[in-house]
Amino acid sequence: MCVCLCVSHTHPRHYQTHHTAAFGQAPTGLRTMGKGYKVVVCGMAAVGKTAILEQLLYGKNTVGLEEGATMEDVYLASVETDRGVKEQLRLYDTRGLQEGVELPKHYFSVADGFILVYAITSLEAFQRVEQLKKEIDIFRDKKEVTVIVLGNKMDLLEQRQVETEAAQQWARAEKVRLWEVTVTDRKTLLEPFTFLASKLSQSQNKSTFPLPGRKSKGNNCDN
């Protein structure tokens, strides 16, 4: 797995910072980049959302560093799918949700996908992820949207409050994929994001190709 980084800091409207990066497999036979996708990363405060993105994209381990609360950052990542196509993900690192604070409604309507993050050391954080999934279903009216779940801090096993099998059982019932990860081991983060990019790409292809027997208006299948 090779990593190529191109970092840029700007200040887009409504967001604190703007980062760009790329990661993926060796570029042999790589095809051109497809459509970009908006992905919302959300969960309770202090579960490690920003740390996951910083480790994945830049190889930076920010655990233990004193940083201010996230004010909504945007990361751009070029991710190679399992079909050898690079997809651009615009990752919205949302503010950590405190008790009684809801995810702003506009995220539900604009997102192509969601990454729900909890810490295995916090049952409350997992319950918040369960609630977020319900909210996604309600606001998207069960329309297809790609959702993955990350159980962070798997290195803190002695502090575990969320059992692996219980979390996986919930994920199977909700028809979402769930991984336990840790920002101390970047390899644990690669598969979930490759899966996410691949799933988003597949969903786009399904909506792009016309159904048999129907005429399509201006369908562009260049991807």
Order of alpha helices (4+ residues) and beta strands (2+ residues): beta-beta-beta-alpha-beta-beta-alpha-beta-alpha-beta-alpha-beta-alpha
